[in-house]
Amino acid sequence: MLRKLDKIKVEDVMTKDPITVKPSEDVVFAFEKLMKHKISALPVEEDGKLRGIVTATDLGHNLILDNYMLGTTVGEVMVEDVATIKPGETLKDAIERMYQYGQDEGIINQLVVVEDDEIVGIISDGDIIKVLKEL
């Protein structure tokens, strides 16, 4: 099965032109955007360049615990070390990268797809699972 994943390109599976958020966006509005679109993460972009990422889990958890002060922006809480992948890499590469960036034997759930330092897509573990189901 891994040999088949080595032939499928990220660009064939990724969500193109993902929904993004600016660093200046309020965390409450960013969380609302995540919920409205039923997505798990928002790449943070400024001037077309990737600056970070925020996830529904992180924002939701901290909002519930009231850890943010009124007016907290995405730029203040985003993760800057974003796991990325290029569109021409394979699903095998994506799985390895998700594992590489995971903590405590876990994986991360998404990779931002970048080309020439610009966001061109996003690929999630769910996208990969859909492909596995079809193999």
Secondary structure, DSSP 8 states (H G I E B T S, - for coil): -HHHHTTSBGGGTSEES---B-TTSBHHHHHHHHHHHT-SEEEEEETTEEEEEEEHHHHHHHHHTT-S-TT-BHHHH-BSS--EE-TTSBHHHHHHHHHHH-STT---SEEEEEETTEEEEEEEHHHHHHHHHH-
